[in-house]
Amino acid sequence: MSKISVVQYGCGKMSKYTMRYVFEKGAKIVGAFDCDEKKFGLDIGEIIGDGKEYNIKIQDSANFEKWLKKHKVDIVIVTTMSYIKDMYEPLLICAKCGVNAITTSEEAFFPQNSNPKIFKMIDALAMENGCTITGSGYQDVFWGNLISVLAGATHKITKIIGSSSYNVEDYGIALARAHGAGLSLEDFDKEIASADRISEEALKKIIKKGEYTPSYMWNVNGWLCSKLGLHVTKQSQKCVPQIAKQKMYSSTLDMTIPKGYATGMSAVVTTETKEGITIESQCIGKVYDKTEFDRNDWTIEGEPSTRVVIDRPSTVELTCASVVNRIPEVLMAPAGYITTEMMPENIYKQESLDKYLFDMDEYLEAMSGGCECHDDDCDCKK
């Protein structure tokens, strides 16, 4: 089987890892695009930083659709913005051209509960043109499948509580701004917090119009409910600023954040379900001081109760590895916008990615341990 061909869309901080991981997993980058004219013409080796010349030059993203129509490509990795309303165009182009795509966009992880308008648009085009669109990354494993696996060892669940923190400096300016980093508390309240002080009915209307701005856990809670077979009756979020105790410099924002200004935010999402299980998850994204570090902390309350805490996860690298390891599942998935709770759990890929491409029925059989006869000489195992 030939190497899987990949296009990198967005050549910022995340692409340094996604592109290297693609090569090291036996696939190949055949194109790269960005909107920053300072990067046009650069070899991707300058982004990866390994001193190699790959003879793949970064092109203007304005030419992405035209290029994609002329070249046969297996999948596009999109690492740009956090919210789907800000970055859906490359996904839409992929769907129009019948090319699979996977993105690190946090909202794209489960966009049907925050922007059903864009979700349905991309889903319809992807089904029409026979390709798969999905979102993955850190949340796929650490906020999603990790929790659902723990739930599989639980007799009865009453509540799921999650908290995850990350340094917005590691992800680029779009994410930092989305978290309100650098804003005065007055501006934070006006631009971010005030959006959640509305009635449930008004919230539904905004979501239907595609005008809602969810925190990352909004989509994670929806994903978890879908994965666990829970039916949402009510969901709400509250965004609270994280406040600088002293002035702090942000290299991503290229500014000194004054004392008393927001360094980022904590967003708490509470989901109530028909089954009586409540999910309360919190993400804390901010500019770190020297004493702070990433943390992932989840508790399943019930019989029995279980808590898992991961200190100092390498969030950026884990995000990128999750995306690259997901590629075979995306290529084997049905056409449409298929969120990852509908796919098998993300697994480690020891061999080159193309070695994991099967017919989906065969793949699911392999994941479940093969046939039921347990005979080494049977035809079905062959």
Secondary structure, 3 states (H helix, E strand, C coil): CCCCEEEEECCCCCHHHHHHHHHHCCCEEEEEEECCHHHCCCEHHHHHCCCCCCCCEEEEHHHHHHHHHHCCCCEEEECCCCCHHHHHHHHHHHHHHCCEEEECCCHHHCHHHCCHHHHHHHHHHHHHHCCEEEECCHHHHHHHHHHHHHHCCCCEEEEEEEEEEEEHHHCCHHHHHHCCCCCCHHHHHHHCHHHHCCCHHHHHHHHHHCCCCCCHHHHHHHHHHHHHCCCEEEEEEEEEEEECCCCEEECCCCEEECCCCEEEEEEEEEEEECCCCEEEEEEEEECCCCCCCCEEEEEEEEECCEEEEEECCCHHHHHHHHHHHHHHHHHHCCCEECCHHHCCCCCCCCCCHHHHCCCHHHHHHHHCCCCCCCCCCCCCCC
